Amino acid sequence: LDPLVQSISMTQYRLAKGSCIARALQAAARNGKKVFVLVEPQARFDEEANIKWAGRYRDAGVEVQLGVQGLKVHSKLIHIVRRESGRDRSYTVLGTGNFNEDTADVFADHLLMTYQQEIGNDLAEIFRFFRKSYQKPRLKHLNIAPFDLRSFLRDRIEAEIENHLVGKPSGIFFKVNNFSDSETNELLHRATNAGVPVRMIVRSMFSLVIEEGSGCEAISIVDKYLEHSRMMIFENAGDPAVFLSSADFMPRNFDTRVETIFPVYEKKLRQQLLEYFHIQWSDNTKARILDRDLENRYRTSAGSGKGKKGKKTRAQFDIETYLREKN
């Protein structure tokens, strides 16, 4: 164990049955580290397992909190504090999916690991909120539901509308699992009516009615891996702003859950995520078109956007190839 690590804080929604992560947290506590785990007792199908983990943590000396009253904590967060050159420094992990080895082989998710102290400061503030949920967290770089997820989306979408109206590059690109929130629905209708291009990749529930020729397009990809990541990209006048999140676009995610939206600042990572979205959008093998006819037709090569006519693109396989080449 790293002797310079002072503390570890983590949220737990779902873990593998024999989780190496849970065992590492227990070992850290037994070796004198300050370990705090927010265990969500309302995680569907994992209620019993999480209560058992909470007991094991306590036996090992881990500080455990069972959820936050009135909310379900769905955020995937780790905050590690390490003593370096006489100062406490933050290492943080923010995810779109669970810290679960059992599903890691079959779920497609993103994790951001960062040394940026500004992100670490915000994460420390969120963990303070977990302990004292009567105090709204004061954040500078992260956004969380139920406090400001709606206002974050509204401000970003309205900024894209304004950019389009003054002739600047504009565009809204979302990837989520489910979309059934009426307020977000109305915001996107406003954006498309104003002429802002909107592209969405939504795996499952989808309630937006897309008018033909409106500039709004949506697809669903169901393939070998379960698409589980949540991504938000805003054209931002030619300097794309990229965010990842634990939240889907459903009323519960906005109003009754703790969800985290986190920015991707590093230019190289931002570009990789832009390319990732483009590869997925180019899928013409497993992608189905989401439109008002509700036919869920497979997209053909002729409708694959920027891809060459006749070229078959299977996004999940092409992304595997892309990542191998990058790494």
C-alpha positions as MATLAB code, in Angstrom:
seq = 'LDPLVQSISMTQYRLAKGSCIARALQAAARNGKKVFVLVEPQARFDEEANIKWAGRYRDAGVEVQLGVQGLKVHSKLIHIVRRESGRDRSYTVLGTGNFNEDTADVFADHLLMTYQQEIGNDLAEIFRFFRKSYQKPRLKHLNIAPFDLRSFLRDRIEAEIENHLVGKPSGIFFKVNNFSDSETNELLHRATNAGVPVRMIVRSMFSLVIEEGSGCEAISIVDKYLEHSRMMIFENAGDPAVFLSSADFMPRNFDTRVETIFPVYEKKLRQQLLEYFHIQWSDNTKARILDRDLENRYRTSAGSGKGKKGKKTRAQFDIETYLREKN';
ca = [
       0.000    0.000    0.000;
       1.165    3.513   -0.829;
       2.365    5.092    2.455;
       1.650    8.583    1.099;
      -2.087    7.972    0.639;
      -3.984    9.704    3.431;
      -7.622    9.008    2.610;
      -9.947    7.294    0.133;
     -13.611    8.161   -0.456;
     -15.892    6.256   -2.829;
     -19.516    5.900   -3.846;
     -20.833    2.359   -4.231;
     -23.871    1.551   -6.358;
     -23.104   -1.936   -7.695;
     -20.030   -4.086   -7.081;
     -18.909   -7.477   -8.302;
     -19.729  -10.392   -6.005;
     -16.058  -10.902   -5.116;
     -15.017   -7.302   -5.687;
     -11.272   -6.616   -5.663;
     -12.125   -2.953   -5.126;
     -14.035   -3.701   -1.927;
     -11.202   -5.882   -0.639;
      -8.696   -3.106   -1.388;
     -10.794   -0.599    0.563;
     -10.912   -2.942    3.558;
      -7.155   -3.521    3.362;
      -6.533    0.230    3.203;
      -8.608    0.813    6.341;
      -6.814   -1.972    8.204;
      -3.517   -0.320    7.255;
      -4.451    3.008    8.803;
      -5.917    4.920    5.858;
      -9.055    6.985    6.358;
     -11.610    5.238    4.168;
     -15.167    6.453    3.587;
     -17.726    4.620    1.441;
     -21.158    5.952    0.558;
     -23.116    2.728    0.007;
     -26.406    3.162   -1.851;
     -28.940    0.849   -0.148;
     -31.598    1.406   -2.845;
     -29.594    0.077   -5.811;
     -32.174   -2.097   -7.548;
     -31.418   -5.836   -7.294;
     -28.295   -5.070   -5.204;
     -29.957   -3.962   -1.966;
     -29.020   -7.090   -0.012;
     -25.480   -7.245   -1.408;
     -24.820   -3.606   -0.543;
     -26.036   -4.032    3.048;
     -23.686   -7.009    3.405;
     -20.784   -4.999    1.992;
     -21.549   -2.205    4.464;
     -21.179   -4.662    7.344;
     -17.877   -5.986    6.015;
     -16.566   -2.458    5.582;
     -17.436   -1.539    9.162;
     -15.732   -4.671   10.461;
     -12.550   -3.533    8.667;
     -12.699   -0.001   10.094;
     -14.196    1.744    7.063;
     -16.513    4.691    7.724;
     -19.798    3.783    6.032;
     -22.813    5.881    5.194;
     -25.970    4.286    3.837;
     -27.228    6.655    1.167;
     -28.526   10.212    1.436;
     -31.991   10.769    2.834;
     -34.582   11.409    0.129;
     -32.179   10.743   -2.762;
     -30.566    7.830   -4.578;
     -26.814    8.277   -5.098;
     -26.128    7.109   -8.661;
     -22.828    9.007   -9.147;
     -19.663    6.934   -9.650;
     -16.914    8.743   -7.742;
     -13.559    8.073   -6.090;
     -11.476   10.718   -4.314;
      -7.967    9.862   -3.113;
      -5.840   12.288   -1.099;
      -2.076   11.768   -1.201;
       0.609   13.689    0.704;
       3.206   15.054   -1.724;
       6.001   17.526   -0.892;
       4.248   18.520    2.304;
       0.880   19.143    0.612;
      -2.316   17.158    0.174;
      -2.968   16.408   -3.500;
      -6.141   14.962   -5.026;
      -6.465   12.041   -7.430;
      -9.998   11.525   -8.684;
     -12.007    8.998  -10.672;
     -15.372    9.889  -12.190;
     -17.356    7.352  -14.178;
     -20.391    6.793  -16.342;
     -20.734    3.232  -15.012;
     -20.231    1.174  -11.884;
     -16.946    0.009  -10.386;
     -17.972   -3.561  -11.138;
     -15.595   -6.197  -12.497;
     -18.487   -8.547  -13.331;
     -19.965   -6.147  -15.896;
     -16.729   -4.510  -17.074;
     -16.332   -7.114  -19.840;
     -19.762   -6.502  -21.343;
     -20.636   -2.854  -20.605;
     -19.295    0.058  -22.655;
     -18.500    2.901  -20.233;
     -16.021    5.713  -19.660;
     -13.895    6.555  -16.618;
     -12.003    9.804  -16.209;
      -8.954    9.591  -13.940;
      -7.442   12.980  -13.251;
      -4.867   14.791  -11.146;
      -6.497   18.180  -11.737;
      -6.774   19.741   -8.292;
      -9.798   21.848   -9.245;
     -11.762   18.669   -9.971;
     -10.485   17.161   -6.725;
     -11.653   20.191   -4.757;
     -15.142   19.849   -6.215;
     -15.205   16.133   -5.462;
     -14.209   16.806   -1.853;
     -17.128   19.233   -1.676;
     -19.526   16.547   -2.964;
     -18.345   14.080   -0.327;
     -18.867   16.791    2.312;
     -22.428   17.087    1.014;
     -22.923   13.343    1.491;
     -22.028   13.727    5.161;
     -24.028   16.945    5.610;
     -26.791   16.790    3.031;
     -28.434   19.943    4.371;
     -25.551   21.946    2.866;
     -25.698   22.437   -0.894;
     -22.260   21.792   -2.416;
     -20.468   24.761   -3.935;
     -18.912   23.561   -7.172;
     -16.837   25.321   -9.816;
     -16.199   22.602  -12.408;
     -18.668   19.787  -11.746;
     -22.450   19.825  -11.918;
     -24.709   17.538   -9.931;
     -28.346   16.578   -9.796;
     -30.711   17.310   -8.187;
     -29.248   20.811   -7.865;
     -28.153   22.036  -11.280;
     -28.345   19.326  -13.949;
     -31.399   20.996  -15.484;
     -29.904   24.480  -15.434;
     -26.623   23.152  -16.861;
     -28.418   21.611  -19.847;
     -30.676   24.618  -20.329;
     -27.771   27.070  -20.328;
     -25.724   24.959  -22.727;
     -28.583   24.410  -25.177;
     -29.562   28.079  -25.114;
     -25.928   29.010  -25.793;
     -25.964   26.785  -28.896;
     -29.169   28.472  -30.080;
     -27.579   31.891  -29.622;
     -24.423   30.812  -31.457;
     -26.480   29.592  -34.400;
     -28.493   32.821  -34.569;
     -25.341   34.957  -34.783;
     -23.701   32.721  -37.393;
     -21.257   30.815  -35.186;
     -20.768   27.026  -35.384;
     -23.418   25.229  -33.334;
     -24.438   21.673  -32.587;
     -25.708   19.397  -29.820;
     -24.609   15.756  -29.610;
     -25.872   13.445  -26.858;
     -25.318    9.802  -25.989;
     -27.502    8.373  -23.210;
     -29.269    5.153  -22.293;
     -32.758    6.595  -21.862;
     -34.484    9.848  -22.808;
     -37.944   10.567  -21.396;
     -37.646   13.978  -19.723;
     -40.253   16.416  -21.058;
     -38.349   19.604  -20.190;
     -35.238   18.453  -22.057;
     -37.528   17.386  -24.885;
     -38.886   20.934  -25.160;
     -35.391   22.455  -25.051;
     -34.238   20.284  -27.947;
     -37.332   21.161  -29.966;
     -36.453   24.829  -29.461;
     -32.901   24.175  -30.611;
     -33.916   22.280  -33.751;
     -36.589   24.849  -34.607;
     -33.887   27.512  -34.393;
     -31.720   25.500  -36.814;
     -29.196   23.943  -34.416;
     -28.077   20.464  -35.615;
     -28.919   17.801  -33.009;
     -27.659   14.212  -33.056;
     -28.498   11.663  -30.385;
     -27.477    8.085  -29.674;
     -30.065    6.613  -27.305;
     -29.933    2.909  -26.554;
     -33.350    2.353  -25.020;
     -36.294    4.550  -23.970;
     -36.766    7.522  -26.315;
     -39.647   10.013  -26.245;
     -38.563   12.848  -28.550;
     -40.817   13.203  -31.595;
     -38.535   13.967  -34.542;
     -40.054   15.930  -37.386;
     -38.756   15.073  -40.849;
     -36.280   17.673  -42.089;
     -35.967   19.292  -38.659;
     -32.196   18.901  -38.342;
     -32.615   16.441  -35.461;
     -31.509   12.822  -35.900;
     -31.352    9.898  -33.486;
     -30.128    6.315  -33.575;
     -29.947    3.376  -31.192;
     -27.054    0.905  -31.118;
     -27.607   -2.569  -29.658;
     -24.661   -4.890  -30.226;
     -22.192   -7.209  -28.496;
     -21.565   -4.814  -25.588;
     -24.215   -2.941  -23.610;
     -23.917    0.749  -24.469;
     -23.924    2.396  -21.045;
     -21.860    5.592  -21.270;
     -23.420    9.056  -21.165;
     -21.835   11.827  -23.193;
     -22.724   15.447  -23.961;
     -20.952   17.438  -26.663;
     -21.672   21.069  -27.504;
     -20.129   22.687  -30.598;
     -19.456   25.821  -28.549;
     -18.720   28.175  -31.462;
     -16.069   25.864  -32.915;
     -14.332   24.837  -29.680;
     -16.275   21.700  -28.690;
     -17.093   21.291  -24.997;
     -17.198   17.627  -23.946;
     -18.831   16.268  -20.800;
     -19.392   12.789  -19.391;
     -22.054   11.887  -16.857;
     -23.661    9.171  -14.762;
     -27.116   10.523  -15.667;
     -29.674    9.580  -18.260;
     -32.308   12.074  -19.387;
     -35.178   10.844  -17.234;
     -37.097   12.800  -14.561;
     -35.631   10.634  -11.794;
     -32.070   11.472  -12.862;
     -32.788   15.189  -12.749;
     -34.925   15.343   -9.620;
     -34.455   12.454   -7.177;
     -30.928   11.156   -7.752;
     -27.425   12.416   -7.107;
     -25.802   12.407  -10.558;
     -22.528   14.014  -11.616;
     -21.616   15.759  -14.879;
     -17.890   16.216  -15.388;
     -15.969   18.115  -18.070;
     -13.118   16.674  -20.108;
     -10.528   19.447  -20.242;
      -7.481   17.639  -21.642;
      -7.345   18.277  -25.388;
      -6.167   14.794  -26.395;
      -8.905   13.054  -24.411;
     -11.497   15.466  -25.739;
     -10.473   14.653  -29.307;
     -10.658   10.917  -28.618;
     -14.217   11.281  -27.337;
     -15.191   13.348  -30.374;
     -13.810   10.607  -32.622;
     -15.562    7.971  -30.498;
     -18.905    9.709  -31.020;
     -18.248   10.079  -34.752;
     -17.487    6.355  -35.108;
     -20.684    5.477  -33.287;
     -22.682    7.916  -35.372;
     -21.311    6.314  -38.556;
     -22.611    2.847  -37.617;
     -24.637    1.299  -40.424;
     -24.614   -2.304  -39.228;
     -26.167   -2.337  -35.746;
     -27.637    1.182  -35.603;
     -31.389    1.607  -35.848;
     -33.059    4.870  -36.834;
     -35.279    6.451  -34.179;
     -38.041    8.453  -35.846;
     -41.709    9.299  -35.458;
     -42.768    6.174  -37.398;
     -41.454    3.932  -34.579;
     -40.263    1.339  -37.082;
     -36.717    1.087  -35.653;
     -35.330    0.370  -39.094;
     -31.687   -0.617  -39.408;
     -29.633    2.168  -40.894;
     -28.151    1.251  -44.290;
     -24.815    2.295  -45.760;
     -26.565    4.955  -47.832;
     -27.712    6.655  -44.646;
     -24.464    6.517  -42.734;
     -23.658   10.206  -42.873;
     -20.028   10.997  -43.631;
     -18.988    7.404  -44.273;
     -18.118    6.316  -47.798;
     -21.011    4.927  -49.768;
     -21.096    1.152  -49.474;
     -18.642    1.008  -46.566;
     -19.926   -1.073  -43.668;
     -19.294    0.366  -40.221;
     -19.885   -1.618  -37.032;
     -19.126    0.948  -34.372;
     -18.249   -1.304  -31.445;
     -15.737   -3.307  -33.468;
     -14.317   -0.189  -35.124;
     -13.881    1.472  -31.719;
     -11.930   -1.556  -30.473;
      -9.630   -1.193  -33.478;
      -9.346    2.557  -32.925;
      -8.384    2.148  -29.263;
      -5.781   -0.521  -30.032;
      -4.185    1.752  -32.620;
      -4.183    4.697  -30.201;
      -2.652    2.684  -27.384;
];
